[in-house]
Amino acid sequence: MRCLQLLILALLVPANVSLVNPRQVALKVLSSPKKTNVNVDFLSELKTPSDRNLCTNLIQTANRRSGQIDAIIDRYAEKRPKKLVLAGLKLGITQIHFLSTPPHAAIHETLEALKTFKEISKPQINFVNAVLRAADRGKEGEGEVLGNDVLNLSDFIAGSIESDWGAEVLENVARVYSRHSGGVSLTCRDSVEDFSKELSKREVEHVVGDLGSIYVKNPGSIKRLPGFESGLFWVQDASAALPAIILRNGISQISQNTETPPFVIDVCSAPGGKAMQMGSWGWDVEGVELVEKRAKRMCENIERCKLEKNVKVVVADASQHNFERPPVGFLLDAPCSATGTGRKNVDVMRRQNGAQMEAELIETTKSIWSNCLTWGAKVAVFSTCSLSEAEGEKQVNWILGKGEVRIDMIKEEEVPGFADSIDVRGCLRVFPDDTSPGGRDGFFICRFIFE
Ligand SMILES: C[S@@+](CC[C@H](N)C(=O)[O-])C[C@H]1O[C@@H](n2cnc3c(N)ncnc32)[C@H](O)[C@@H]1O
C-alpha cells in the first residue's frame, strides 16, 4: 500500500519540483539559534536556484533585521514563544515588513510551512496567525522601529563604533549590515576580463569593481559557480584585496630588481586570500599560520587554484618563527575582532562582549610585529578587518613608537574608488559600504618603510 502511495506521488510530482520548500528550510535554520549564517547543507535540500535564493534571502533578512523584528514581536506577542513558534513569527514579519511579499501570502505560506513540522500544535498555529495579522495591521505605525537599523546591532558593537567614529558612521554601518543581501566578492587567479566574460556566458549576474574584484549578487553555493573546480577564483572582499596591492606598490618603489619574483611573507595567512593573490602575480610567498586546521584549508585552496609553486604554508606561531632568507616585504593581516565583516558574518552584529577578546588580540599582534621586525624586510603592510581604532590607528601609534619604520603614505592613484578613505597620515580606513559596485567590508591598512 505504502509503495503504491509513493508511486502515485511520484507520478503526480514533476521531477523538477522540490518536496522541501524554502520556508520550511528557513524555519529549520531560524529555530536553531546557533545557525545564524546560511548553511550550504541546508540549502542543498532545495533543488532549484530560485528556491535556494529565496531561502537565503529569508534567512539573511531575518538574521540581519533581528533587532527590529524582535521589537515588533515584543509589541504584538504578550510573551516570547520558544524556538519553532518564534521562528514562525520571525519568518512572517521578515516577509511582511522587510521583503515585498504581499501580507496574505506571507502569512499563509508561513503557516503552511509551520504545519509540516509535527511538533507544532493547532493552538500554536493560531497564535502565529493572530500575531502576524496584528503585526500586519499595525505596520503603518512602526516607522520608528523600521527606520532604526541600529536596533540590529548589539549594544556592545553599536557602543564601540559610536565611541570611535560617532553617530553618523554608526548609522551607516548599521544600514549596510542590515541590508546586505548575501552577495560575495571574488578575486580572480588570471584575467579578470576573461573570467567576467565566462560568468556572463553562463548568465551569472556580476559587477567588476574598481580594483578588479568581481561581485556576484546571488552566488547560491560558491562551489557551483563556473571556474570553482578549476581554481579560477577565491572568495575575497574588495577591501581585503587591497593590502596585497598596496604591498606590491611599496615593493615596486624600492626594488630595482624586476627579474626575480619578490620573496614575501604573508603573516597570519589562512584562509589564504592575500597569499594566493600575491602568488597569482608569480611571487614567491611563504604564509605563516598558527592554526593547523586553518592552514590545511588554506593548502586545499592553494591546490585548487594551482598555486602550489608560488605559495608555501608553514604552521607556526608568527611571534616566534624565523626564516632562512630575508623577505623584501611582509604583510601582517592581524588576527582581529573582524567587526568590519558584518556584511558576510551576521554574528558580528550581535556580539555581546568583545572587549576582552580585542585586548588579547591587540597584545598578540604586538608580539607578532616585534618578531616580524627581525626578518630584515624593507617594506611592510599592516592590515585588519576591524572597525576598532584600538586595533588599527592606535596599533600604528604603537608600531611607530617602537621604531625602525616610518609610514609610507598610500596615494590616491594607488586605490581608485577608495581614495576618500585615505586618512591624514596616509593610511586607509575603509568603512563598510554598499554604494560602490558590490560594496565593501570595513578595513584598515597602513604601509611602512624600514628606515
Ligand atoms: C584575519 S585572519 C587572516 C586572513 C588572511 N590573511 C587572508 O587573507 O585570508 C588572521 C589569521 O591569523 C591566525 N593567527 C592568529 N594568531 C597567530 C599567530 N600567533 N601566528 C600565526 N597566525 C596566527 C589566525 O588563525 C587567522 O587564521
The ligand as a MOL file (V3000), in Angstrom:
LIG
                    3D

  0  0  0     0  0            999 V3000
M  V30 BEGIN CTAB
M  V30 COUNTS 27 29 0 0 0
M  V30 BEGIN ATOM
M  V30 1 C 42.4820 37.8820 9.7500 0
M  V30 2 S 42.9110 36.2320 9.6080 0 CHG=1
M  V30 3 C 43.9790 36.2760 8.2270 0
M  V30 4 C 43.3210 36.2680 6.8810 0
M  V30 5 C 44.3190 36.0170 5.7690 0
M  V30 6 N 45.3830 36.9770 5.7880 0
M  V30 7 C 43.6750 36.0430 4.3990 0
M  V30 8 O 43.8440 36.9830 3.6500 0
M  V30 9 O 42.9840 35.0650 4.0610 0 CHG=-1
M  V30 10 C 44.0540 36.0360 10.9180 0
M  V30 11 C 44.7260 34.6620 10.9820 0
M  V30 12 O 45.7990 34.7590 11.9210 0
M  V30 13 C 45.9620 33.4870 12.5380 0
M  V30 14 N 46.8050 33.6850 13.7400 0
M  V30 15 C 46.4310 34.1120 14.9730 0
M  V30 16 N 47.4970 34.1800 15.7810 0
M  V30 17 C 48.5720 33.8140 15.0580 0
M  V30 18 C 49.9680 33.6650 15.3470 0
M  V30 19 N 50.4540 33.9410 16.5630 0
M  V30 20 N 50.7740 33.2420 14.3580 0
M  V30 21 C 50.2980 32.9590 13.1250 0
M  V30 22 N 48.9950 33.0600 12.8020 0
M  V30 23 C 48.1490 33.4820 13.7480 0
M  V30 24 C 44.5240 33.0700 12.7750 0
M  V30 25 O 44.4380 31.6900 12.9900 0
M  V30 26 C 43.8460 33.5280 11.4790 0
M  V30 27 O 43.8410 32.4960 10.5260 0
M  V30 END ATOM
M  V30 BEGIN BOND
M  V30 1 1 1 2
M  V30 2 1 2 3
M  V30 3 1 2 10
M  V30 4 1 3 4
M  V30 5 1 4 5
M  V30 6 1 5 6
M  V30 7 1 5 7
M  V30 8 2 7 8
M  V30 9 1 7 9
M  V30 10 1 10 11
M  V30 11 1 11 12
M  V30 12 1 11 26
M  V30 13 1 12 13
M  V30 14 1 13 14
M  V30 15 1 13 24
M  V30 16 1 14 15
M  V30 17 1 14 23
M  V30 18 2 15 16
M  V30 19 1 16 17
M  V30 20 1 17 18
M  V30 21 2 17 23
M  V30 22 1 18 19
M  V30 23 2 18 20
M  V30 24 1 20 21
M  V30 25 2 21 22
M  V30 26 1 22 23
M  V30 27 1 24 25
M  V30 28 1 24 26
M  V30 29 1 26 27
M  V30 END BOND
M  V30 END CTAB
M  END
